[in-house]
Amino acid sequence: MKLLKLLISSFFILSLYTAVMAEENCDKFDKLSKEYAKCTSENLKDKTSKKASEWKNKFNNSKLKEKLTKFKNSKSHSEFIEKK
């Protein structure tokens, strides 16, 4: 049991460490330089695109998407209710 807890906690810590190391370190630039702004914007862009793709995959696999497509394809609200 202790081994399992140790294994899970070490996996969690290593996954956090790799996520932090994946982004570029912008501390080497001066905070008021254009290189620092470019570095931080690229890091933000990468994080945002990853989150957006995760949410897009979740939405595509959800039942909500199916309901929305049924509602979109129905001509009236009563037709949508009858399809259920």
N, CA, C and O atoms as a DFTB+ gen file, in Angstrom:
336 C
 N C O
     1  1       0.821      -1.186       0.000
     2  2       0.000       0.000       0.000
     3  2       0.871       1.258       0.000
     4  3       0.599       2.213      -0.727
     5  1       1.928       1.244       0.830
     6  2       2.832       2.384       0.871
     7  2       3.569       2.536      -0.452
     8  3       3.834       3.648      -0.908
     9  1       3.890       1.421      -1.048
    10  2       4.580       1.448      -2.329
    11  2       3.688       2.065      -3.413
    12  3       4.155       2.827      -4.259
    13  1       2.417       1.726      -3.372
    14  2       1.469       2.269      -4.341
    15  2       1.334       3.779      -4.176
    16  3       1.328       4.516      -5.163
    17  1       1.227       4.241      -2.931
    18  2       1.132       5.679      -2.675
    19  2       2.398       6.392      -3.126
    20  3       2.330       7.478      -3.701
    21  1       3.531       5.796      -2.871
    22  2       4.798       6.383      -3.280
    23  2       4.907       6.447      -4.800
    24  3       5.383       7.436      -5.358
    25  1       4.471       5.409      -5.445
    26  2       4.505       5.363      -6.903
    27  2       3.587       6.414      -7.515
    28  3       3.974       7.102      -8.459
    29  1       2.390       6.540      -6.990
    30  2       1.434       7.522      -7.514
    31  2       1.935       8.939      -7.274
    32  3       1.862       9.782      -8.168
    33  1       2.440       9.205      -6.086
    34  2       2.926      10.556      -5.797
    35  2       4.145      10.897      -6.653
    36  3       4.264      12.029      -7.122
    37  1       5.034       9.960      -6.863
    38  2       6.205      10.238      -7.698
    39  2       5.794      10.462      -9.153
    40  3       6.367      11.319      -9.826
    41  1       4.827       9.721      -9.641
    42  2       4.331       9.936     -11.004
    43  2       3.729      11.321     -11.141
    44  3       3.949      12.003     -12.142
    45  1       2.969      11.738     -10.136
    46  2       2.338      13.063     -10.164
    47  2       3.395      14.160     -10.170
    48  3       3.284      15.120     -10.932
    49  1       4.396      14.031      -9.347
    50  2       5.450      15.042      -9.273
    51  2       6.241      15.097     -10.580
    52  3       6.575      16.181     -11.057
    53  1       6.534      13.958     -11.148
    54  2       7.273      13.937     -12.417
    55  2       6.458      14.528     -13.559
    56  3       7.017      15.184     -14.437
    57  1       5.163      14.308     -13.561
    58  2       4.337      14.880     -14.619
    59  2       4.282      16.396     -14.499
    60  3       4.272      17.093     -15.514
    61  1       4.247      16.917     -13.279
    62  2       4.283      18.367     -13.105
    63  2       5.627      18.939     -13.537
    64  3       5.686      20.005     -14.150
    65  1       6.694      18.235     -13.219
    66  2       8.035      18.687     -13.562
    67  2       8.208      18.758     -15.081
    68  3       8.796      19.715     -15.585
    69  1       7.714      17.777     -15.807
    70  2       7.851      17.804     -17.260
    71  2       6.991      18.890     -17.878
    72  3       7.362      19.458     -18.905
    73  1       5.854      19.188     -17.276
    74  2       5.014      20.257     -17.806
    75  2       5.680      21.608     -17.629
    76  3       5.569      22.474     -18.496
    77  1       6.359      21.794     -16.534
    78  2       7.055      23.053     -16.296
    79  2       8.270      23.173     -17.208
    80  3       8.558      24.258     -17.715
    81  1       8.970      22.097     -17.417
    82  2      10.163      22.136     -18.243
    83  2       9.838      22.238     -19.734
    84  3      10.716      22.577     -20.527
    85  1       8.623      21.957     -20.124
    86  2       8.265      22.000     -21.532
    87  2       8.234      23.424     -22.055
    88  3       8.530      23.653     -23.228
    89  1       7.885      24.378     -21.219
    90  2       7.839      25.749     -21.694
    91  2       9.221      26.389     -21.604
    92  3      10.053      26.004     -20.783
    93  1       9.438      27.356     -22.453
    94  2      10.738      28.017     -22.497
    95  2      10.881      28.953     -21.301
    96  3       9.922      29.621     -20.914
    97  1      12.046      29.001     -20.730
    98  2      12.311      29.866     -19.592
    99  2      12.590      31.279     -20.090
   100  3      13.577      31.507     -20.788
   101  1      11.731      32.222     -19.737
   102  2      11.862      33.599     -20.203
   103  2      12.622      34.470     -19.216
   104  3      12.765      35.671     -19.448
   105  1      13.111      33.901     -18.123
   106  2      13.810      34.687     -17.111
   107  2      15.179      35.159     -17.586
   108  3      15.765      36.061     -16.988
   109  1      15.683      34.565     -18.640
   110  2      17.001      34.964     -19.114
   111  2      16.969      36.316     -19.840
   112  3      18.017      36.913     -20.084
   113  1      15.765      36.796     -20.185
   114  2      15.620      38.083     -20.858
   115  2      15.263      39.172     -19.860
   116  3      14.731      38.892     -18.786
   117  1      15.560      40.416     -20.220
   118  2      15.160      41.564     -19.419
   119  2      13.647      41.723     -19.545
   120  3      13.095      41.558     -20.632
   121  1      12.981      42.040     -18.445
   122  2      11.513      42.074     -18.436
   123  2      10.930      43.143     -19.350
   124  3       9.771      43.032     -19.750
   125  1      11.683      44.154     -19.687
   126  2      11.185      45.225     -20.552
   127  2      11.626      45.079     -22.002
   128  3      11.398      45.980     -22.809
   129  1      12.248      43.964     -22.342
   130  2      12.736      43.780     -23.711
   131  2      11.672      43.120     -24.580
   132  3      10.727      42.502     -24.089
   133  1      11.859      43.270     -25.886
   134  2      10.903      42.674     -26.819
   135  2      11.054      41.156     -26.869
   136  3      10.096      40.449     -27.181
   137  1      12.243      40.652     -26.568
   138  2      12.449      39.202     -26.544
   139  2      11.645      38.549     -25.430
   140  3      11.084      37.468     -25.615
   141  1      11.587      39.206     -24.270
   142  2      10.813      38.691     -23.139
   143  2       9.321      38.654     -23.497
   144  3       8.632      37.675     -23.210
   145  1       8.834      39.722     -24.122
   146  2       7.425      39.771     -24.522
   147  2       7.118      38.686     -25.546
   148  3       6.070      38.044     -25.481
   149  1       8.016      38.487     -26.477
   150  2       7.821      37.450     -27.498
   151  2       7.824      36.064     -26.865
   152  3       7.005      35.217     -27.223
   153  1       8.743      35.825     -25.923
   154  2       8.847      34.534     -25.250
   155  2       7.574      34.229     -24.456
   156  3       7.025      33.131     -24.547
   157  1       7.111      35.206     -23.681
   158  2       5.905      34.976     -22.874
   159  2       4.671      34.800     -23.747
   160  3       3.793      34.002     -23.420
   161  1       4.594      35.527     -24.843
   162  2       3.433      35.376     -25.719
   163  2       3.419      34.004     -26.396
   164  3       2.353      33.414     -26.576
   165  1       4.592      33.495     -26.771
   166  2       4.646      32.158     -27.368
   167  2       4.269      31.080     -26.363
   168  3       3.572      30.125     -26.708
   169  1       4.730      31.226     -25.111
   170  2       4.352      30.266     -24.068
   171  2       2.850      30.285     -23.829
   172  3       2.221      29.235     -23.695
   173  1       2.280      31.481     -23.777
   174  2       0.843      31.615     -23.570
   175  2       0.065      31.027     -24.741
   176  3      -0.963      30.379     -24.548
   177  1       0.557      31.254     -25.949
   178  2      -0.100      30.721     -27.142
   179  2      -0.095      29.195     -27.130
   180  3      -1.098      28.570     -27.474
   181  1       1.012      28.599     -26.741
   182  2       1.103      27.139     -26.681
   183  2       0.144      26.566     -25.641
   184  3      -0.555      25.589     -25.910
   185  1       0.109      27.170     -24.459
   186  2      -0.786      26.692     -23.399
   187  2      -2.247      26.811     -23.826
   188  3      -3.044      25.902     -23.594
   189  1      -2.591      27.936     -24.450
   190  2      -3.966      28.170     -24.865
   191  2      -4.396      27.188     -25.944
   192  3      -5.512      26.669     -25.902
   193  1      -3.533      26.931     -26.899
   194  2      -3.898      26.005     -27.968
   195  2      -4.062      24.582     -27.439
   196  3      -4.923      23.842     -27.915
   197  1      -3.244      24.193     -26.459
   198  2      -3.390      22.862     -25.866
   199  2      -4.716      22.736     -25.128
   200  3      -5.419      21.736     -25.275
   201  1      -5.062      23.756     -24.328
   202  2      -6.322      23.728     -23.586
   203  2      -7.508      23.728     -24.549
   204  3      -8.484      23.010     -24.330
   205  1      -7.430      24.526     -25.609
   206  2      -8.533      24.594     -26.567
   207  2      -8.745      23.252     -27.258
   208  3      -9.885      22.838     -27.470
   209  1      -7.672      22.579     -27.606
   210  2      -7.824      21.276     -28.251
   211  2      -8.388      20.238     -27.281
   212  3      -9.158      19.367     -27.684
   213  1      -8.007      20.328     -26.000
   214  2      -8.579      19.417     -25.001
   215  2     -10.079      19.625     -24.866
   216  3     -10.849      18.665     -24.872
   217  1     -10.493      20.886     -24.746
   218  2     -11.922      21.181     -24.599
   219  2     -12.695      20.816     -25.866
   220  3     -13.838      20.367     -25.785
   221  1     -12.087      21.004     -27.022
   222  2     -12.743      20.646     -28.282
   223  2     -12.975      19.140     -28.347
   224  3     -14.042      18.694     -28.772
   225  1     -11.990      18.359     -27.932
   226  2     -12.142      16.903     -27.919
   227  2     -13.214      16.466     -26.928
   228  3     -13.991      15.555     -27.213
   229  1     -13.257      17.115     -25.761
   230  2     -14.288      16.789     -24.777
   231  2     -15.672      17.094     -25.329
   232  3     -16.603      16.307     -25.158
   233  1     -15.807      18.246     -25.996
   234  2     -17.100      18.626     -26.546
   235  2     -17.520      17.688     -27.669
   236  3     -18.689      17.311     -27.748
   237  1     -16.597      17.307     -28.533
   238  2     -16.926      16.413     -29.643
   239  2     -17.368      15.034     -29.158
   240  3     -18.127      14.356     -29.851
   241  1     -16.910      14.612     -27.993
   242  2     -17.275      13.304     -27.455
   243  2     -18.458      13.364     -26.497
   244  3     -18.813      12.345     -25.904
   245  1     -19.073      14.520     -26.332
   246  2     -20.154      14.663     -25.360
   247  2     -21.523      14.457     -26.021
   248  3     -21.665      14.493     -27.243
   249  1     -22.507      14.243     -25.169
   250  2     -23.883      14.102     -25.646
   251  2     -24.485      15.444     -26.015
   252  3     -25.441      15.511     -26.788
   253  1     -23.929      16.510     -25.466
   254  2     -24.428      17.843     -25.767
   255  2     -24.290      18.158     -27.252
   256  3     -25.166      18.796     -27.835
   257  1     -23.207      17.720     -27.858
   258  2     -23.013      17.974     -29.286
   259  2     -24.093      17.272     -30.106
   260  3     -24.615      17.838     -31.066
   261  1     -24.423      16.047     -29.728
   262  2     -25.470      15.324     -30.436
   263  2     -26.808      16.044     -30.327
   264  3     -27.536      16.161     -31.313
   265  1     -27.133      16.526     -29.131
   266  2     -28.388      17.245     -28.936
   267  2     -28.417      18.542     -29.724
   268  3     -29.446      18.908     -30.292
   269  1     -27.286      19.237     -29.759
   270  2     -27.239      20.485     -30.511
   271  2     -27.377      20.257     -32.011
   272  3     -28.024      21.049     -32.697
   273  1     -26.785      19.196     -32.525
   274  2     -26.937      18.921     -33.955
   275  2     -28.363      18.509     -34.289
   276  3     -28.873      18.860     -35.352
   277  1     -29.016      17.764     -33.387
   278  2     -30.430      17.428     -33.608
   279  2     -31.282      18.674     -33.608
   280  3     -32.179      18.815     -34.439
   281  1     -31.008      19.592     -32.673
   282  2     -31.773      20.832     -32.598
   283  2     -31.511      21.698     -33.821
   284  3     -32.430      22.339     -34.333
   285  1     -30.290      21.724     -34.287
   286  2     -29.936      22.528     -35.455
   287  2     -30.605      21.979     -36.713
   288  3     -31.028      22.750     -37.574
   289  1     -30.703      20.669     -36.824
   290  2     -31.281      20.061     -38.013
   291  2     -32.810      20.074     -37.998
   292  3     -33.427      19.869     -39.043
   293  1     -33.432      20.307     -36.852
   294  2     -34.892      20.360     -36.797
   295  2     -35.380      21.710     -37.310
   296  3     -34.713      22.730     -37.137
   297  1     -36.555      21.702     -37.946
   298  2     -37.086      22.930     -38.518
   299  2     -37.860      23.737     -37.490
   300  3     -37.948      24.960     -37.607
   301  1     -38.413      23.088     -36.503
   302  2     -39.149      23.804     -35.461
   303  2     -38.898      23.127     -34.121
   304  3     -38.374      22.015     -34.051
   305  1     -39.282      23.817     -33.075
   306  2     -39.070      23.274     -31.738
   307  2     -39.918      22.018     -31.515
   308  3     -39.466      21.066     -30.878
   309  1     -41.116      22.019     -32.028
   310  2     -41.975      20.840     -31.849
   311  2     -41.385      19.625     -32.559
   312  3     -41.507      18.505     -32.063
   313  1     -40.758      19.825     -33.696
   314  2     -40.113      18.718     -34.412
   315  2     -38.942      18.169     -33.601
   316  3     -38.705      16.961     -33.597
   317  1     -38.222      19.030     -32.927
   318  2     -37.103      18.599     -32.093
   319  2     -37.599      17.733     -30.937
   320  3     -36.981      16.721     -30.606
   321  1     -38.700      18.126     -30.332
   322  2     -39.255      17.370     -29.212
   323  2     -39.784      16.019     -29.687
   324  3     -39.649      15.023     -28.975
   325  1     -40.372      15.967     -30.855
   326  2     -40.915      14.711     -31.393
   327  2     -39.797      13.723     -31.704
   328  3     -40.012      12.515     -31.603
   329  1     -38.641      14.184     -32.070
   330  2     -37.535      13.294     -32.396
   331  2     -37.043      12.530     -31.172
   332  3     -36.549      11.409     -31.295
   333  1     -37.174      13.125     -30.006
   334  2     -36.736      12.449     -28.787
   335  2     -37.625      11.286     -28.530
   336  3     -37.437      10.570     -27.546
